[in-house]
Amino acid sequence: MNQPSKPFNIDKGKVYEAYLQVRSNGGAAGVDGVTIEEFESDLKSNPYKIWNRMSSGAYFPPPVRAVSIPKKSGGQRILGVPTVADRVAQTVAKQLIEPTLDAIFLADSYGYRPGKSALDAVGVTRKRCWKYDWVLEFDIKGLFDNIDHELLLRAVRKHVKCEWALLYIERWLTAPIVQEDGAVVERSCGTPQGGVVSPILANLFMHYTFDLWMARTFPNSGGAGMLTTG
């Protein structure tokens, strides 16, 4: 008898490629305590489990682990560290949606984008210093923690048409976070800083809430006030 087909068509090879990317990036274990080395000790079954669950629509991300790191400006930043397996799953989705989303971002957006960096933004700023006698600098406090899910998902659905990607993005956004004292906190806003898909989702949110607003409000600024570095 033929086995029933999966509801979502996800290439197994993409899952393995995602694993290789996660391995090259390194990183700590998540709430399950499984390190990258422990994950890759069973490469015959671990990537297959991810593929099988994602293809079946049965993949539910585990909670993310909260980790406090000191900020250069003082205080603490809370990172949400997914499990190694979940980072692989997120990478599969990121590799699918990134080409489509990155193509719509403005040229003066530099943060968390392939082939761009904050140093590139510094170089452009240095050139523009000779053209303008003003500069506006500001930092958005708690961007990753406070993104409105409804607004973000409206933007995601506008550009992402893949059903399984939409399904899992929604699940990743609402996955709870386990604090350092063990308390489990449900989330109704934000996307964990530390998640694989979080940077591109934050960029999409900023594209509509800030970058396009700046372009419309100050069309003659030459982009001088639109360098965003995340």
Phi, psi and omega in degrees: 000142178285139176286144178297142180287157179282148179292334180240134181266098180241127182290128178300325180298328178293327178292318179293320176299321178296319177301316180299322178293317178297317180298319181291331180280339181071205179117164185275170176286158178265208185294337181276353178076005183278121178276170177299320181296320179291323178298315185279358175289345178225067182285351177285329185245328186296309176297325179297319179300318179296312180300314184298316182288320179293319181292333181272351185079011185255014180274122176238117183295140176287168176300157176266152181265124180283132178228126179270131175232145181289142176266147179299328182275001182104157181083191183235146172248134180264118174264144173255108185265112176287165173294163179300315180299320181289328176295324176296313180299317179296324180294323176302314180291318181299316181296334178282314189271339186299315180302320181290313184287318183298330182294337182268346184289151181288156183298332182272013173263120187244341187286134172057035181242143180297133178079006179229158180208170177297329178294325176297319179296322177297318179297319178293319178300320180299319178293319184286342177300336179277348182257335185231148180253024179215159176212142177240120181235133176205162181237132177274116184283125174064038181304307184298328185280340192239010180298132178287118183299318183297315180293318180297315182293330174299317179291319180299313182294336178293327187246332182261120183252353180287123186296317183289327177295317178297317180301312186282330175299317178298319180291322178295323181296328185257004177298133182291169179239136179261115182288169185294339177270005178094352180290138179261124184243124175286151182241135177240359177206166177082168174221128191303125173287110189133342176283152183291319182274349185299315182300317182288329176291320177296321177297320179296317178298315179294328179302316183274327185271339182231303188301310180292326176297317178297318182296324180282321187282325181233066186293340183259012183281351181070016180082005185298331181257017189243016178282111179245134185239006176079000000 
